[in-house]
Amino acid sequence: MADKSKIPVPTPTPETAHFWEGAKVGELRMQRCGDCAEVYFPPRPFCPACTSKNVEVFVASGRAQLYSYVINQRPHPAFDGPYSIAVVELEEGPRMMTNIVNVEQTPEALQLDMALEVTFEPLTDEINLPYFQPAGVQPAGGAE
Amino acid sequence: MKPSTVAIVGAAETTDLGRLPELSQIQLHADAALNALADAGLRISDIDGIATAGESPTSVAHYLGIVPTWVDATQVGGCSFMLHVRHAAAAINEGLCETVLITHGESGRSNIGRVAFRGAGGGGSLQGQFESPYCSMGPTSTFTIPFLRYMKDTGTTLEQLASVAVVQREWAGLNPRASYRDPITVDEVMNDRMIAYPFTKLECCLVTDGGGALILTSAERANDFPTRPVYIIGTGESVETPMISQMRDMTTSQAFRVSARKAFAEAGINHADVDHVMIYDAFAHLPFYGLEDMGFCGRGEAGSFIEERNTAPGGSLPLNTNGGGLSYMHSGMYGMYALQESVRQMRGIAPAQIKDASISVCHGVGGMFAASGTVIMSNTPP
């Protein structure tokens, strides 16, 4: 049985706190530059494209496409069998690492560029982890 | 750097490679260093510059009894040694030191006296927050992530990925020191145990123990040594991102392009001038990125280029002629072994020697597309 306690737990920093606070309430929070309009990730209090500090936090759509992935075959205690380690491209532009969940972990089921949506799973009392699943899937157990 | 102002005058690997539980990691450094000193006919007191990665240069200098006036601890992963060569050349030209020793030693398999690996950092680092929770299990399931995107965007096939391992095994078959020498087929590679789809075990590097060392000095002194001098004619280096998920484009490495462009510009050569190439192959897709990002192949052409045997024995562009990280050896920071093979080819003493080769390009990756270093060597005196 998968043991979620074996998942490395993120430690928020002052610059990333907004992201994890958002995840806690089911929001995927990104940042946007007020000067050059760059949308970026991971979080930092200035724009990586132009270094402007005129940046804002906003809630992303949660929609994404599957950019690339592997299916790890080596046993990991947090997973029951092979699992995907993926990079997704958000509708707003930035890419994130994730696992693709609520879908068969096979090359046939995991097609590049397929439509995905964010879903959050509690990891600890403080941390919800964002994952991605095929768009329109109703995960067992209902909404968050 | 200025081309051909600095030369490699000593080069050696550890006496043995493979599984060496009788040697600690620091002794692997020392074994390689002493072999390189013997190769150059030098004493340890002749060394006044030290560079290493994996171990601290302090540890290596003290263990060997070196009193350096120049120290380089650049550690950007497996291509650190390419950067050391570049930095050493600059230091020698600037007069900071005269004779530099660069060492590598890694008890990658036996784990004897190994310095703790500085990985992604704790849960508060950006990798720790935004990559580690997705449970990649090191390079096999992380470094491999970009390839499906590369495949789709370029039309490259899994057969072509497998052909990289097949061709390099042919080179390894010519090398008595290679870990694996028996021929393999594309079918065998594709049907080998799946490690991280789409990569099978034969498409992943070995894990072995070993080391290597280089000695560099000014080209003016190069003829005073017993071996044929190997001149550094161009170098490059760059870094992109410590998080593979944040590569600008997973079908091409920015660090590869920047590093190689600089090295070729310094050397003042064209791709047609190159007789021999080493591309650090931690996994079978690395030669595709290397060949394309350095400009040897157009975008998406590297798969067919290798499949059609252009890099195989007898081909137009001999690549990874020691067998590479897939078949020769891979201790963890393989860049040193790529450099050693380029030196052997330029000296004319490689087990699979390329006839009349006079220019070798040696290209390394550090981390997982995080860093890159390129060293171009020649045996033609300035």
Interface residues (C-beta under 8 A of the other chain):
Chain A: K6 I7 P8 V9 P10 T11 P12 T13 T16 W20 F41 P42 Y67 S68 Y69 V70 I71 N72 Q73 R74 H76 A78 F79 P82 Y83 I85 A86 V87 R95 M96 M97 T98 N99 P107 L112 D113 L123 L129
Chain B: G122 G123 G124 L126 G128 Q129 F130 E131 S132 P133 Y134 C135 S136 M137 T140 S141 T142 T144 I145 P146 F147 L148 R149 K152 R193 M194 I195 A196 Y197 P198 F199 M243 I244 S245 Q246 M250
